Each structure stands twice: as structure tokens, then as C-alpha cells.
Amino acid sequence: MPAKSKAQQRAAGAALSAKRGETSVDELRGASKEMYDSMTEDELEELASTPLKGMPEHKG
């Protein structure tokens, strides 16, 4: 499932970084923390890799 907004894509990227141990889980807030807790690394990878071109900043 691709990300629906740039904000969602960035939140998934932050959660994925924490999931991989590249950043601290303590740095996550809001949507990225919820994504970290509820999604697998593969799901986060799919959201984070969505191309940003033509995507709205925030979902409608």
C-alpha cells in the first residue's frame, strides 16, 4: 500500500529507521510512533519508498 501523503511517507521513514535501529525509538512521536508499534518492517518499507512527486503534503 503506497503512502497517500508526504507526511505519511515521512512518518513511515522515521518509524522504519527506528525499527532498523538507526535512530532511537524515544525520538518518535505521533503517527511515526504508532506506525512503529503496529507495522512490520516490510510494511514500513513499502510506505517509505513511495515516490513523492505529485503527492499532497497532507491527506485530505
C-alpha distance matrix in Angstrom:
0.0 3.8 6.7 8.9 12.1 14.1 15.1 11.7 11.2 14.8 14.6 11.9 14.3 17.2 16.0 15.1 18.6 20.2 18.6 20.1 23.4 23.6 24.1 25.5 23.6 26.4 25.1 21.9 22.1 20.2 16.4 16.4 18.8 16.9 13.7 16.2 17.7 14.9 12.1 12.8 13.3 10.8 7.9 9.7 10.2 6.7 6.6 10.3 10.4 8.9 12.2 14.1 16.4 16.7 14.3 16.2 17.5 16.6 14.6 17.3
3.8 0.0 3.8 6.4 9.1 10.8 12.4 9.6 8.5 12.2 12.9 10.6 12.5 15.7 15.3 14.6 17.6 19.7 18.7 20.0 23.1 22.7 23.0 24.8 23.3 25.8 24.1 21.0 21.2 19.5 15.8 15.6 18.6 17.3 14.1 16.6 18.7 16.5 13.8 14.5 14.2 12.1 9.5 9.8 9.8 6.4 5.1 8.2 8.0 5.6 8.7 10.4 12.7 13.2 10.8 13.0 14.4 14.1 12.6 15.5
6.7 3.8 0.0 3.8 5.7 7.4 8.7 5.9 5.5 9.3 9.9 8.5 10.7 13.5 13.5 13.6 16.4 18.3 18.0 19.5 22.2 21.5 21.3 22.9 21.3 23.5 21.5 18.4 18.2 16.4 12.8 13.0 16.3 15.2 12.3 15.2 17.5 15.7 13.5 15.0 14.7 13.5 10.6 9.7 10.5 8.1 5.0 7.3 8.4 5.9 8.6 8.9 11.7 12.0 8.8 10.3 11.0 10.5 9.5 12.8
8.9 6.4 3.8 0.0 3.8 7.2 8.5 6.7 7.7 11.0 11.6 11.3 13.6 16.0 16.3 16.9 19.5 21.3 21.2 23.0 25.4 24.7 24.1 25.4 23.7 25.5 23.3 20.1 19.3 17.0 13.6 14.7 17.9 16.6 14.5 17.7 19.7 17.8 16.2 18.2 18.3 17.1 14.0 13.3 14.3 11.8 8.8 10.8 11.8 8.7 10.2 9.5 11.5 10.5 7.1 7.7 9.1 8.1 6.3 9.3
12.1 9.1 5.7 3.8 0.0 3.8 5.4 5.2 6.3 8.8 10.0 10.8 12.5 14.5 15.6 16.6 18.6 20.4 21.0 22.7 24.7 23.5 22.6 24.0 22.6 24.0 21.4 18.5 17.6 15.5 12.7 13.6 17.2 16.5 14.7 17.7 20.1 18.9 17.5 19.5 19.2 18.7 15.7 14.1 15.1 13.4 9.9 10.6 12.1 9.3 10.0 7.9 10.2 9.4 5.6 5.2 5.5 5.2 5.3 8.8
14.1 10.8 7.4 7.2 3.8 0.0 3.8 5.4 5.0 6.2 8.6 9.9 10.5 12.4 14.3 15.2 16.5 18.6 19.8 21.1 22.8 21.1 20.2 21.9 21.0 22.3 19.4 17.0 16.4 15.2 12.7 12.8 16.6 16.8 14.9 17.3 20.3 19.6 18.1 19.8 18.9 18.7 16.3 13.9 14.5 13.6 10.2 9.5 11.0 9.0 9.1 6.3 9.2 9.5 6.3 6.2 4.8 6.4 8.4 11.7
15.1 12.4 8.7 8.5 5.4 3.8 0.0 3.8 5.4 5.2 6.2 8.6 9.8 10.7 12.4 14.1 15.4 16.9 18.3 20.1 21.4 20.0 18.5 19.7 18.4 19.4 16.5 13.9 12.9 11.5 9.3 9.9 13.5 13.8 12.6 15.1 17.8 17.5 16.7 18.8 18.2 18.7 16.1 13.5 14.9 14.6 10.9 10.3 12.8 11.5 12.4 10.0 13.0 13.1 9.7 8.5 5.9 5.8 8.1 11.5
11.7 9.6 5.9 6.7 5.2 5.4 3.8 0.0 3.8 5.5 5.1 6.2 8.6 10.0 10.6 12.1 14.3 15.6 16.2 18.3 20.1 19.3 18.1 19.1 17.5 19.0 16.7 13.6 12.9 11.1 7.9 8.4 12.0 11.6 9.8 12.6 15.1 14.4 13.3 15.5 15.3 15.5 12.6 10.4 12.2 11.6 7.8 8.2 11.1 9.9 11.8 10.5 13.8 14.1 10.4 10.1 8.7 7.7 8.2 11.9
11.2 8.5 5.5 7.7 6.3 5.0 5.4 3.8 0.0 3.8 5.5 5.2 6.2 8.8 10.0 10.4 12.3 14.5 15.1 16.5 18.5 17.3 16.8 18.5 17.5 19.4 16.9 14.2 14.5 13.6 10.5 9.7 13.4 13.6 11.0 13.0 16.2 15.5 13.6 14.9 13.8 13.8 11.6 9.0 9.7 9.3 5.8 4.9 7.6 6.9 8.8 8.1 11.8 13.0 9.9 10.7 9.7 10.0 10.9 14.7
14.8 12.2 9.3 11.0 8.8 6.2 5.2 5.5 3.8 0.0 3.8 5.4 5.0 6.3 8.7 9.7 10.6 12.6 14.1 15.4 16.8 15.1 14.1 15.8 15.2 16.7 13.8 11.6 12.1 12.0 9.8 8.3 12.0 13.2 11.2 12.6 16.0 16.2 14.7 16.1 14.6 15.5 13.7 10.4 11.2 12.0 8.8 6.7 9.7 9.9 11.2 9.9 13.6 15.0 12.1 12.4 10.2 10.9 12.8 16.4
14.6 12.9 9.9 11.6 10.0 8.6 6.2 5.1 5.5 3.8 0.0 3.8 5.4 5.2 6.2 8.5 9.9 10.9 12.3 14.4 15.6 14.7 13.1 14.1 12.6 14.2 11.8 8.8 9.0 8.6 6.2 4.5 8.3 9.4 7.7 9.3 12.5 12.9 12.0 13.9 13.2 14.6 12.5 9.2 11.3 12.3 9.1 8.0 11.6 12.0 14.1 13.1 16.8 17.9 14.6 14.3 12.1 11.6 12.9 16.5
11.9 10.6 8.5 11.3 10.8 9.9 8.6 6.2 5.2 5.4 3.8 0.0 3.8 5.5 5.1 6.0 8.5 9.9 10.2 12.2 14.2 13.7 13.1 14.4 12.9 15.3 13.5 10.6 11.6 11.2 8.3 6.0 9.2 9.7 6.7 8.0 11.4 11.3 9.4 10.7 9.7 10.8 8.9 5.5 7.6 8.8 6.0 5.2 9.0 10.0 12.9 12.9 16.7 18.1 15.0 15.6 14.1 13.7 14.3 18.0
14.3 12.5 10.7 13.6 12.5 10.5 9.8 8.6 6.2 5.0 5.4 3.8 0.0 3.8 5.5 5.0 6.1 8.7 9.7 10.6 12.4 11.1 10.8 13.0 12.6 15.1 12.8 10.8 12.7 13.3 11.0 8.1 11.1 12.6 9.8 9.9 13.7 14.2 12.1 12.5 10.3 11.7 10.8 7.1 7.5 9.7 7.8 4.9 8.1 10.2 12.3 12.5 16.3 18.3 15.7 16.7 15.0 15.5 16.7 20.4
17.2 15.7 13.5 16.0 14.5 12.4 10.7 10.0 8.8 6.3 5.2 5.5 3.8 0.0 3.8 5.4 5.1 6.4 8.7 10.1 10.8 9.5 8.1 9.8 9.3 11.4 9.0 7.2 9.6 11.0 9.7 6.2 8.6 11.1 9.2 8.6 12.3 13.8 12.5 13.3 11.5 13.8 13.0 9.3 10.5 13.0 11.0 8.6 11.9 13.8 15.9 15.5 19.2 21.1 18.2 18.6 16.3 16.4 18.0 21.6
16.0 15.3 13.5 16.3 15.6 14.3 12.4 10.6 10.0 8.7 6.2 5.1 5.5 3.8 0.0 3.8 5.4 5.2 6.1 8.7 9.9 10.0 8.9 9.7 8.0 10.9 9.7 7.1 9.5 10.5 8.8 5.1 6.5 8.5 6.2 4.9 8.7 10.2 9.0 9.9 8.8 11.5 10.6 7.2 9.5 12.1 10.4 9.1 12.6 14.6 17.3 17.5 21.3 22.9 19.8 20.2 18.2 17.7 18.6 22.1
15.1 14.6 13.6 16.9 16.6 15.2 14.1 12.1 10.4 9.7 8.5 6.0 5.0 5.4 3.8 0.0 3.8 5.4 4.9 6.2 8.6 8.7 9.1 10.9 10.1 13.5 12.4 10.6 13.2 14.2 12.2 8.7 10.2 11.6 8.7 7.1 10.7 11.6 9.3 8.8 6.3 8.9 9.1 5.7 6.7 10.0 9.4 7.7 10.5 13.3 16.1 17.0 20.7 22.8 20.1 21.2 19.6 19.6 20.3 23.9
18.6 17.6 16.4 19.5 18.6 16.5 15.4 14.3 12.3 10.6 9.9 8.5 6.1 5.1 5.4 3.8 0.0 3.8 5.5 5.3 6.4 5.2 5.8 8.4 8.9 12.0 10.7 10.0 13.3 15.2 13.9 10.1 11.3 13.8 11.5 9.4 12.9 14.6 12.8 12.1 9.4 12.1 12.8 9.4 9.6 13.1 12.5 10.0 12.5 15.4 17.6 18.2 21.9 24.2 21.8 22.7 20.8 21.2 22.4 26.1
20.2 19.7 18.3 21.3 20.4 18.6 16.9 15.6 14.5 12.6 10.9 9.9 8.7 6.4 5.2 5.4 3.8 0.0 3.8 5.4 5.0 5.7 4.8 5.7 5.4 8.9 8.5 8.0 11.5 13.8 13.1 9.4 9.3 12.0 10.5 7.5 10.5 13.0 12.0 11.8 9.9 13.3 13.8 10.7 12.0 15.4 14.6 12.7 15.6 18.3 20.8 21.2 24.9 27.0 24.2 24.8 22.6 22.4 23.6 27.2
18.6 18.7 18.0 21.2 21.0 19.8 18.3 16.2 15.1 14.1 12.3 10.2 9.7 8.7 6.1 4.9 5.5 3.8 0.0 3.8 5.5 7.6 8.2 8.8 7.8 11.6 11.9 10.7 13.9 15.4 14.1 10.7 10.3 12.0 9.9 6.7 9.2 11.2 9.7 8.5 6.7 10.4 11.3 9.0 10.3 13.7 13.7 12.5 15.1 18.0 20.9 21.9 25.6 27.7 24.9 25.7 24.0 23.6 24.2 27.8
20.1 20.0 19.5 23.0 22.7 21.1 20.1 18.3 16.5 15.4 14.4 12.2 10.6 10.1 8.7 6.2 5.3 5.4 3.8 0.0 3.8 5.6 7.9 9.7 10.1 13.7 13.7 13.3 16.7 18.6 17.3 13.7 13.8 15.7 13.4 10.4 13.0 14.7 12.7 10.8 7.9 11.0 12.9 10.7 10.6 14.4 15.0 13.1 15.0 18.4 20.9 22.2 25.8 28.3 25.9 27.1 25.5 25.6 26.5 30.1
23.4 23.1 22.2 25.4 24.7 22.8 21.4 20.1 18.5 16.8 15.6 14.2 12.4 10.8 9.9 8.6 6.4 5.0 5.5 3.8 0.0 3.8 5.5 6.8 8.2 11.4 11.8 12.3 16.1 18.6 18.1 14.3 13.9 16.5 14.9 11.5 13.9 16.4 15.1 13.7 11.3 14.7 16.3 13.8 14.1 17.8 18.0 15.9 18.0 21.3 23.6 24.5 28.1 30.6 28.1 29.0 26.9 27.1 28.2 31.9
23.6 22.7 21.5 24.7 23.5 21.1 20.0 19.3 17.3 15.1 14.7 13.7 11.1 9.5 10.0 8.7 5.2 5.7 7.6 5.6 3.8 0.0 3.8 7.0 9.4 12.1 11.3 12.2 16.0 18.7 18.2 14.4 14.7 17.6 15.9 13.1 16.1 18.4 16.9 15.7 12.9 15.8 17.3 14.2 14.0 17.7 17.6 14.8 16.8 20.1 21.9 22.4 26.0 28.6 26.4 27.4 25.2 25.8 27.4 31.0
24.1 23.0 21.3 24.1 22.6 20.2 18.5 18.1 16.8 14.1 13.1 13.1 10.8 8.1 8.9 9.1 5.8 4.8 8.2 7.9 5.5 3.8 0.0 3.8 6.6 8.6 7.5 9.0 12.7 15.8 15.9 12.3 12.3 15.7 14.7 11.9 14.8 17.6 16.8 16.4 14.2 17.4 18.1 14.8 15.4 18.8 18.0 15.3 17.9 20.7 22.5 22.5 26.1 28.5 26.0 26.4 23.8 24.2 26.0 29.5
25.5 24.8 22.9 25.4 24.0 21.9 19.7 19.1 18.5 15.8 14.1 14.4 13.0 9.8 9.7 10.9 8.4 5.7 8.8 9.7 6.8 7.0 3.8 0.0 3.8 5.2 5.6 7.6 11.2 14.6 15.4 12.0 11.0 14.5 14.3 11.3 13.5 16.8 16.7 16.9 15.4 18.9 19.3 16.2 17.5 20.9 19.8 17.6 20.6 23.1 25.2 25.0 28.7 30.7 27.9 28.0 25.2 25.1 26.7 30.1
23.6 23.3 21.3 23.7 22.6 21.0 18.4 17.5 17.5 15.2 12.6 12.9 12.6 9.3 8.0 10.1 8.9 5.4 7.8 10.1 8.2 9.4 6.6 3.8 0.0 3.8 5.3 5.5 8.9 11.9 12.6 9.6 7.7 11.0 11.4 8.3 10.0 13.4 14.0 14.7 14.0 17.6 17.4 14.6 16.7 19.7 18.4 16.9 20.2 22.5 24.9 24.7 28.5 30.1 27.0 26.9 24.2 23.6 24.8 28.1
26.4 25.8 23.5 25.5 24.0 22.3 19.4 19.0 19.4 16.7 14.2 15.3 15.1 11.4 10.9 13.5 12.0 8.9 11.6 13.7 11.4 12.1 8.6 5.2 3.8 0.0 3.8 5.5 8.0 11.5 13.4 11.0 8.8 12.4 13.6 11.1 12.3 15.9 17.0 18.1 17.6 21.2 20.7 17.8 20.0 22.9 21.1 19.6 23.1 25.0 27.2 26.5 30.2 31.7 28.5 27.9 24.9 24.2 25.7 28.8
25.1 24.1 21.5 23.3 21.4 19.4 16.5 16.7 16.9 13.8 11.8 13.5 12.8 9.0 9.7 12.4 10.7 8.5 11.9 13.7 11.8 11.3 7.5 5.6 5.3 3.8 0.0 3.8 6.6 10.3 12.1 9.5 8.7 12.5 13.3 11.4 13.5 16.7 17.3 18.5 17.6 20.9 20.2 16.9 18.8 21.5 19.5 17.5 20.9 22.7 24.6 23.6 27.2 28.6 25.6 25.0 21.9 21.5 23.4 26.5
21.9 21.0 18.4 20.1 18.5 17.0 13.9 13.6 14.2 11.6 8.8 10.6 10.8 7.2 7.1 10.6 10.0 8.0 10.7 13.3 12.3 12.2 9.0 7.6 5.5 5.5 3.8 0.0 3.8 7.1 8.4 5.9 5.0 8.8 9.7 8.4 10.5 13.4 14.1 15.9 15.4 18.5 17.3 14.1 16.6 18.9 16.6 15.2 18.8 20.3 22.4 21.5 25.2 26.4 23.2 22.4 19.5 18.7 20.3 23.4
22.1 21.2 18.2 19.3 17.6 16.4 12.9 12.9 14.5 12.1 9.0 11.6 12.7 9.6 9.5 13.2 13.3 11.5 13.9 16.7 16.1 16.0 12.7 11.2 8.9 8.0 6.6 3.8 0.0 3.8 6.5 5.9 5.1 8.0 9.9 9.9 11.3 13.7 15.1 17.5 17.6 20.4 18.6 15.6 18.5 20.2 17.4 16.5 20.3 21.0 23.1 21.8 25.3 26.0 22.5 21.2 18.2 16.9 18.3 21.1
20.2 19.5 16.4 17.0 15.5 15.2 11.5 11.1 13.6 12.0 8.6 11.2 13.3 11.0 10.5 14.2 15.2 13.8 15.4 18.6 18.6 18.7 15.8 14.6 11.9 11.5 10.3 7.1 3.8 0.0 3.8 5.6 5.5 6.5 8.8 10.2 11.1 12.6 14.2 17.2 17.9 20.2 17.7 15.2 18.4 19.5 16.4 16.2 20.0 20.2 22.4 20.9 24.3 24.5 20.9 19.3 16.5 14.5 15.5 18.0
16.4 15.8 12.8 13.6 12.7 12.7 9.3 7.9 10.5 9.8 6.2 8.3 11.0 9.7 8.8 12.2 13.9 13.1 14.1 17.3 18.1 18.2 15.9 15.4 12.6 13.4 12.1 8.4 6.5 3.8 0.0 3.8 5.5 5.1 6.1 8.5 9.9 10.4 11.4 14.6 15.3 17.1 14.4 12.1 15.3 16.0 12.8 13.2 16.9 16.8 19.3 18.2 21.6 21.8 18.1 16.9 14.7 12.6 13.1 15.9
16.4 15.6 13.0 14.7 13.6 12.8 9.9 8.4 9.7 8.3 4.5 6.0 8.1 6.2 5.1 8.7 10.1 9.4 10.7 13.7 14.3 14.4 12.3 12.0 9.6 11.0 9.5 5.9 5.9 5.6 3.8 0.0 3.8 5.5 5.0 6.1 8.7 9.9 10.2 12.6 12.7 15.0 12.9 9.9 12.9 14.4 11.6 11.2 15.0 15.8 18.3 17.6 21.3 22.1 18.6 18.1 15.8 14.5 15.3 18.6
18.8 18.6 16.3 17.9 17.2 16.6 13.5 12.0 13.4 12.0 8.3 9.2 11.1 8.6 6.5 10.2 11.3 9.3 10.3 13.8 13.9 14.7 12.3 11.0 7.7 8.8 8.7 5.0 5.1 5.5 5.5 3.8 0.0 3.8 5.4 5.0 6.3 8.7 10.1 12.7 13.3 16.1 14.3 11.8 15.1 16.9 14.6 14.4 18.1 19.2 21.9 21.4 25.1 25.9 22.4 21.7 19.3 17.7 18.3 21.3
16.9 17.3 15.2 16.6 16.5 16.8 13.8 11.6 13.6 13.2 9.4 9.7 12.6 11.1 8.5 11.6 13.8 12.0 12.0 15.7 16.5 17.6 15.7 14.5 11.0 12.4 12.5 8.8 8.0 6.5 5.1 5.5 3.8 0.0 3.8 5.4 5.2 6.1 8.3 11.6 13.2 15.5 13.1 11.5 15.1 16.2 13.9 14.7 18.3 18.9 22.0 21.6 25.2 25.6 22.0 21.2 19.4 17.2 17.0 19.8
13.7 14.1 12.3 14.5 14.7 14.9 12.6 9.8 11.0 11.2 7.7 6.7 9.8 9.2 6.2 8.7 11.5 10.5 9.9 13.4 14.9 15.9 14.7 14.3 11.4 13.6 13.3 9.7 9.9 8.8 6.1 5.0 5.4 3.8 0.0 3.8 5.4 5.2 5.5 8.6 9.9 11.9 9.4 7.7 11.4 12.4 10.4 11.3 14.8 15.6 18.9 19.0 22.6 23.3 19.8 19.7 18.2 16.5 16.2 19.4
16.2 16.6 15.2 17.7 17.7 17.3 15.1 12.6 13.0 12.6 9.3 8.0 9.9 8.6 4.9 7.1 9.4 7.5 6.7 10.4 11.5 13.1 11.9 11.3 8.3 11.1 11.4 8.4 9.9 10.2 8.5 6.1 5.0 5.4 3.8 0.0 3.8 5.8 5.9 7.8 8.5 11.5 10.2 8.2 11.5 13.6 12.2 12.3 15.8 17.4 20.6 20.9 24.7 25.9 22.5 22.7 20.9 19.6 19.7 23.0
17.7 18.7 17.5 19.7 20.1 20.3 17.8 15.1 16.2 16.0 12.5 11.4 13.7 12.3 8.7 10.7 12.9 10.5 9.2 13.0 13.9 16.1 14.8 13.5 10.0 12.3 13.5 10.5 11.3 11.1 9.9 8.7 6.3 5.2 5.4 3.8 0.0 3.8 6.2 8.5 10.5 13.3 11.9 10.9 14.4 16.1 14.9 15.7 19.0 20.4 23.8 24.1 27.8 28.7 25.2 25.1 23.5 21.7 21.4 24.3
14.9 16.5 15.7 17.8 18.9 19.6 17.5 14.4 15.5 16.2 12.9 11.3 14.2 13.8 10.2 11.6 14.6 13.0 11.2 14.7 16.4 18.4 17.6 16.8 13.4 15.9 16.7 13.4 13.7 12.6 10.4 9.9 8.7 6.1 5.2 5.8 3.8 0.0 3.8 7.1 10.0 11.9 9.8 9.9 13.5 14.4 13.4 15.0 18.0 19.0 22.6 23.2 26.7 27.4 23.9 24.0 22.9 20.9 19.9 22.7
12.1 13.8 13.5 16.2 17.5 18.1 16.7 13.3 13.6 14.7 12.0 9.4 12.1 12.5 9.0 9.3 12.8 12.0 9.7 12.7 15.1 16.9 16.8 16.7 14.0 17.0 17.3 14.1 15.1 14.2 11.4 10.2 10.1 8.3 5.5 5.9 6.2 3.8 0.0 3.8 6.7 8.1 6.1 6.5 9.9 10.8 10.4 12.1 14.8 16.0 19.7 20.8 24.3 25.3 22.1 22.7 21.9 20.4 19.4 22.5
12.8 14.5 15.0 18.2 19.5 19.8 18.8 15.5 14.9 16.1 13.9 10.7 12.5 13.3 9.9 8.8 12.1 11.8 8.5 10.8 13.7 15.7 16.4 16.9 14.7 18.1 18.5 15.9 17.5 17.2 14.6 12.6 12.7 11.6 8.6 7.8 8.5 7.1 3.8 0.0 3.8 5.4 5.2 6.3 8.6 10.1 10.9 12.2 14.3 16.2 19.9 21.5 25.0 26.4 23.5 24.7 24.0 22.9 22.2 25.4
13.3 14.2 14.7 18.3 19.2 18.9 18.2 15.3 13.8 14.6 13.2 9.7 10.3 11.5 8.8 6.3 9.4 9.9 6.7 7.9 11.3 12.9 14.2 15.4 14.0 17.6 17.6 15.4 17.6 17.9 15.3 12.7 13.3 13.2 9.9 8.5 10.5 10.0 6.7 3.8 0.0 3.8 5.5 5.1 6.0 8.7 10.0 10.2 12.0 14.6 18.1 19.9 23.4 25.3 22.7 24.2 23.4 22.9 22.6 26.1
10.8 12.1 13.5 17.1 18.7 18.7 18.7 15.5 13.8 15.5 14.6 10.8 11.7 13.8 11.5 8.9 12.1 13.3 10.4 11.0 14.7 15.8 17.4 18.9 17.6 21.2 20.9 18.5 20.4 20.2 17.1 15.0 16.1 15.5 11.9 11.5 13.3 11.9 8.1 5.4 3.8 0.0 3.8 5.4 5.0 6.3 8.8 9.9 10.6 12.9 16.4 18.8 22.0 23.9 21.5 23.4 23.3 22.9 22.2 25.6
7.9 9.5 10.6 14.0 15.7 16.3 16.1 12.6 11.6 13.7 12.5 8.9 10.8 13.0 10.6 9.1 12.8 13.8 11.3 12.9 16.3 17.3 18.1 19.3 17.4 20.7 20.2 17.3 18.6 17.7 14.4 12.9 14.3 13.1 9.4 10.2 11.9 9.8 6.1 5.2 5.5 3.8 0.0 3.8 5.4 5.2 6.5 8.7 10.1 11.5 15.3 17.2 20.4 21.8 19.1 20.7 20.6 19.8 18.8 22.1
9.7 9.8 9.7 13.3 14.1 13.9 13.5 10.4 9.0 10.4 9.2 5.5 7.1 9.3 7.2 5.7 9.4 10.7 9.0 10.7 13.8 14.2 14.8 16.2 14.6 17.8 16.9 14.1 15.6 15.2 12.1 9.9 11.8 11.5 7.7 8.2 10.9 9.9 6.5 6.3 5.1 5.4 3.8 0.0 3.8 5.4 5.2 6.0 8.4 10.3 13.9 15.3 18.9 20.5 17.7 19.1 18.4 17.9 17.6 21.1
10.2 9.8 10.5 14.3 15.1 14.5 14.9 12.2 9.7 11.2 11.3 7.6 7.5 10.5 9.5 6.7 9.6 12.0 10.3 10.6 14.1 14.0 15.4 17.5 16.7 20.0 18.8 16.6 18.5 18.4 15.3 12.9 15.1 15.1 11.4 11.5 14.4 13.5 9.9 8.6 6.0 5.0 5.4 3.8 0.0 3.8 5.5 5.1 6.0 8.8 12.1 14.3 17.6 19.8 17.5 19.6 19.2 19.4 19.3 22.9
6.7 6.4 8.1 11.8 13.4 13.6 14.6 11.6 9.3 12.0 12.3 8.8 9.7 13.0 12.1 10.0 13.1 15.4 13.7 14.4 17.8 17.7 18.8 20.9 19.7 22.9 21.5 18.9 20.2 19.5 16.0 14.4 16.9 16.2 12.4 13.6 16.1 14.4 10.8 10.1 8.7 6.3 5.2 5.4 3.8 0.0 3.8 5.6 5.4 6.8 10.4 12.9 15.9 17.6 15.5 17.8 18.1 18.2 17.5 20.9
6.6 5.1 5.0 8.8 9.9 10.2 10.9 7.8 5.8 8.8 9.1 6.0 7.8 11.0 10.4 9.4 12.5 14.6 13.7 15.0 18.0 17.6 18.0 19.8 18.4 21.1 19.5 16.6 17.4 16.4 12.8 11.6 14.6 13.9 10.4 12.2 14.9 13.4 10.4 10.9 10.0 8.8 6.5 5.2 5.5 3.8 0.0 3.8 5.5 5.7 9.4 10.8 14.2 15.5 12.8 14.6 14.6 14.5 14.0 17.5
10.3 8.2 7.3 10.8 10.6 9.5 10.3 8.2 4.9 6.7 8.0 5.2 4.9 8.6 9.1 7.7 10.0 12.7 12.5 13.1 15.9 14.8 15.3 17.6 16.9 19.6 17.5 15.2 16.5 16.2 13.2 11.2 14.4 14.7 11.3 12.3 15.7 15.0 12.1 12.2 10.2 9.9 8.7 6.0 5.1 5.6 3.8 0.0 3.8 5.6 8.5 9.7 13.4 15.4 13.0 14.9 14.3 14.9 15.4 19.0
10.4 8.0 8.4 11.8 12.1 11.0 12.8 11.1 7.6 9.7 11.6 9.0 8.1 11.9 12.6 10.5 12.5 15.6 15.1 15.0 18.0 16.8 17.9 20.6 20.2 23.1 20.9 18.8 20.3 20.0 16.9 15.0 18.1 18.3 14.8 15.8 19.0 18.0 14.8 14.3 12.0 10.6 10.1 8.4 6.0 5.4 5.5 3.8 0.0 3.8 6.3 8.8 11.9 14.4 12.9 15.5 15.7 16.8 17.1 20.6
8.9 5.6 5.9 8.7 9.3 9.0 11.5 9.9 6.9 9.9 12.0 10.0 10.2 13.8 14.6 13.3 15.4 18.3 18.0 18.4 21.3 20.1 20.7 23.1 22.5 25.0 22.7 20.3 21.0 20.2 16.8 15.8 19.2 18.9 15.6 17.4 20.4 19.0 16.0 16.2 14.6 12.9 11.5 10.3 8.8 6.8 5.7 5.6 3.8 0.0 3.8 6.3 9.1 11.1 9.5 12.4 13.2 14.3 14.3 17.6
12.2 8.7 8.6 10.2 10.0 9.1 12.4 11.8 8.8 11.2 14.1 12.9 12.3 15.9 17.3 16.1 17.6 20.8 20.9 20.9 23.6 21.9 22.5 25.2 24.9 27.2 24.6 22.4 23.1 22.4 19.3 18.3 21.9 22.0 18.9 20.6 23.8 22.6 19.7 19.9 18.1 16.4 15.3 13.9 12.1 10.4 9.4 8.5 6.3 3.8 0.0 3.8 5.8 8.5 8.1 11.5 12.6 14.6 15.1 18.1
14.1 10.4 8.9 9.5 7.9 6.3 10.0 10.5 8.1 9.9 13.1 12.9 12.5 15.5 17.5 17.0 18.2 21.2 21.9 22.2 24.5 22.4 22.5 25.0 24.7 26.5 23.6 21.5 21.8 20.9 18.2 17.6 21.4 21.6 19.0 20.9 24.1 23.2 20.8 21.5 19.9 18.8 17.2 15.3 14.3 12.9 10.8 9.7 8.8 6.3 3.8 0.0 3.8 6.3 5.4 8.4 9.2 11.8 12.9 15.8
16.4 12.7 11.7 11.5 10.2 9.2 13.0 13.8 11.8 13.6 16.8 16.7 16.3 19.2 21.3 20.7 21.9 24.9 25.6 25.8 28.1 26.0 26.1 28.7 28.5 30.2 27.2 25.2 25.3 24.3 21.6 21.3 25.1 25.2 22.6 24.7 27.8 26.7 24.3 25.0 23.4 22.0 20.4 18.9 17.6 15.9 14.2 13.4 11.9 9.1 5.8 3.8 0.0 3.8 5.5 8.8 10.6 13.4 14.5 16.7
16.7 13.2 12.0 10.5 9.4 9.5 13.1 14.1 13.0 15.0 17.9 18.1 18.3 21.1 22.9 22.8 24.2 27.0 27.7 28.3 30.6 28.6 28.5 30.7 30.1 31.7 28.6 26.4 26.0 24.5 21.8 22.1 25.9 25.6 23.3 25.9 28.7 27.4 25.3 26.4 25.3 23.9 21.8 20.5 19.8 17.6 15.5 15.4 14.4 11.1 8.5 6.3 3.8 0.0 3.8 6.6 9.4 11.9 12.5 14.0
14.3 10.8 8.8 7.1 5.6 6.3 9.7 10.4 9.9 12.1 14.6 15.0 15.7 18.2 19.8 20.1 21.8 24.2 24.9 25.9 28.1 26.4 26.0 27.9 27.0 28.5 25.6 23.2 22.5 20.9 18.1 18.6 22.4 22.0 19.8 22.5 25.2 23.9 22.1 23.5 22.7 21.5 19.1 17.7 17.5 15.5 12.8 13.0 12.9 9.5 8.1 5.4 5.5 3.8 0.0 3.8 6.6 8.5 9.0 11.2
16.2 13.0 10.3 7.7 5.2 6.2 8.5 10.1 10.7 12.4 14.3 15.6 16.7 18.6 20.2 21.2 22.7 24.8 25.7 27.1 29.0 27.4 26.4 28.0 26.9 27.9 25.0 22.4 21.2 19.3 16.9 18.1 21.7 21.2 19.7 22.7 25.1 24.0 22.7 24.7 24.2 23.4 20.7 19.1 19.6 17.8 14.6 14.9 15.5 12.4 11.5 8.4 8.8 6.6 3.8 0.0 3.8 5.5 6.6 8.3
17.5 14.4 11.0 9.1 5.5 4.8 5.9 8.7 9.7 10.2 12.1 14.1 15.0 16.3 18.2 19.6 20.8 22.6 24.0 25.5 26.9 25.2 23.8 25.2 24.2 24.9 21.9 19.5 18.2 16.5 14.7 15.8 19.3 19.4 18.2 20.9 23.5 22.9 21.9 24.0 23.4 23.3 20.6 18.4 19.2 18.1 14.6 14.3 15.7 13.2 12.6 9.2 10.6 9.4 6.6 3.8 0.0 3.8 6.9 9.2
16.6 14.1 10.5 8.1 5.2 6.4 5.8 7.7 10.0 10.9 11.6 13.7 15.5 16.4 17.7 19.6 21.2 22.4 23.6 25.6 27.1 25.8 24.2 25.1 23.6 24.2 21.5 18.7 16.9 14.5 12.6 14.5 17.7 17.2 16.5 19.6 21.7 20.9 20.4 22.9 22.9 22.9 19.8 17.9 19.4 18.2 14.5 14.9 16.8 14.3 14.6 11.8 13.4 11.9 8.5 5.5 3.8 0.0 3.8 6.3
14.6 12.6 9.5 6.3 5.3 8.4 8.1 8.2 10.9 12.8 12.9 14.3 16.7 18.0 18.6 20.3 22.4 23.6 24.2 26.5 28.2 27.4 26.0 26.7 24.8 25.7 23.4 20.3 18.3 15.5 13.1 15.3 18.3 17.0 16.2 19.7 21.4 19.9 19.4 22.2 22.6 22.2 18.8 17.6 19.3 17.5 14.0 15.4 17.1 14.3 15.1 12.9 14.5 12.5 9.0 6.6 6.9 3.8 0.0 3.7
17.3 15.5 12.8 9.3 8.8 11.7 11.5 11.9 14.7 16.4 16.5 18.0 20.4 21.6 22.1 23.9 26.1 27.2 27.8 30.1 31.9 31.0 29.5 30.1 28.1 28.8 26.5 23.4 21.1 18.0 15.9 18.6 21.3 19.8 19.4 23.0 24.3 22.7 22.5 25.4 26.1 25.6 22.1 21.1 22.9 20.9 17.5 19.0 20.6 17.6 18.1 15.8 16.7 14.0 11.2 8.3 9.2 6.3 3.7 0.0
